[in-house]
Amino acid sequence: MIHEALAPAKVNLFLHVGEPDAAGMHPLSSLAVFADVGDRIQLRATDRPDFRLEGPFADALAGKGDNLVLRALQALQVAAGGRLPALDVVLDKRLPVAAGLGGGSSDAAAALRLARDVWAPAVGDVTLNAIMARLGADGPMCLAARPMLAEGYGERLSPPPDLPDLPAVLANPCAPASTPLVYRAYDAAGRFGGAAPPPMAAAYESPAEVARFLAGCRNDLEAPGAAVQPAAAEVLDTLRRKPGVLLARLSGSGATSFALCESVATAQALASGLRRERPNWWLQPCILGGNRIGDA
């Protein structure tokens, strides 16, 4: 029997990054949400274990044997006392790579949740969180797969105020942006913002309300991200000039930008028009929000 899960794209609605400390760590504050689109994970018990990459962006990961999915499953095998069966693993890579969408961490989190739920239900959430924390700063957030406010160095997670579903378009120029290079460019510029976000309301009722709040926030990696990958700047500029876009911003270190729209119909029309204008871009209308949509 094949078991399947969505590994949803993670989008940073804002990302405030402070000055690095003596160890080179950046304090930050970020509001992350998850899309109803992403990669897909398939797991099947088998006598002949295997790991395969499929999908439109599989070639970008070809040859990477130290995939986070395998590392997560190996750690779960240890935590489960070796009781997991041998697995046939398929990663259907539908998200661009090095895109600021948390793809690798989300893939690992989806595989870990799915394998635990099917074959190792006695392994608790605390253990899963510890496994994901060892795999990277985005790990615990992607394991939760629901809106989260991340603070400190990304390790302090708390639920944000209530948010409505946010119709949006994700746009990527099919050009990668290296996170280490973006942070290097940010540090070299020396224009550090404060990490704290502005005060948030108790709840937001509409996409327009969310966009108004976000307009007072920043992505401090937007300028260095566009400098490292100039194609990202073109995407962002294009989105900001389109009618019906409430707010457009780079997600994380890029090179994906998101455009918030008032309605699903507006987002779908925007994506349709951009596909005609920019056939070489990756474009995806979606809903941003997420309440364990990673389990869908």
Steps between C-alpha positions, in 0.01 A plus 500: 500500500629848408472776761520859375525850651534858386819685597362855484696805390593730791464873438646771722248785505760713676858436608673748730868419546720659765874553521700176535638415843857394579426150370363633172138415590228744397206572734181511298127527501296339225137420430486181296197343338458193283354462153256239373762409236837333536700185444351153552644214704412134438601220739450126458625205705714278278760225490713716272555846655549786257495880475387664177460858384221587261327817386592815306784600736645153566811569291596789728544251785643209300807349662432643847511179699492681835140609450322635809216253444735205541668657803163552667387143432831358624463697824143372540625143453736550793228664714263211421754241609548367148133405459440690176480283188732552206348778291459590137508882504392726214550877518293674234687831479247759382651807671806680364826433685675774703179700470436635850208260547647266761476209257763268646382545859136461400580182305677352803221603737228349280689172467569487874136565598369251247741220597436554871122500459499182291776287655615652830202664676667456840768757408380831641494850359783611732727246333394610153572862591845408625575316175389794288691752713820310427431525126476881489340814638187458284447143617261537797295764318460275196406210726215709644391602145278779633546877534779581743676804639871417530723706728841481666717317250194331351466253787224679694172413330156626595163517323430839344166684519218347299557544128254450214585287201716711271460456122842548342728430208849358547746604231856379446731579205636141503832634623635399844598734782764374744398575859861523628587746222192710577590520869858592407371783284270613780786507752731678257247780446489563876146640498347287774134530587345432836373147544175582680178526294249783543205431733252252356124504531318218680357381167483597135178460305604547137801481267490880472539534879795262498660689210464830686676353803773343287563833328648617830732197513804403293699221352852612589642245257307641204767746381798263545294217350429706189869596480611137516234390251400797275224295336319509835490879486333484157233263635429724797482816289260330257267382777490842664382662178210262444143611579327307775821433696457610862866444590799329340815396684790260478459187714801432720829532315327452162479461214123442533269797549138488612218730393202524736164546327151584621338187355574158354367618163744795500793271583406253228464778242834649601676164465333438162610835361855463629532155344433658161744785564772299676485139378841423652396589855356256752159639596250351741173641632436376852342562838737603779404411855521141603357300786698180467446510125817296485277206598262557208 
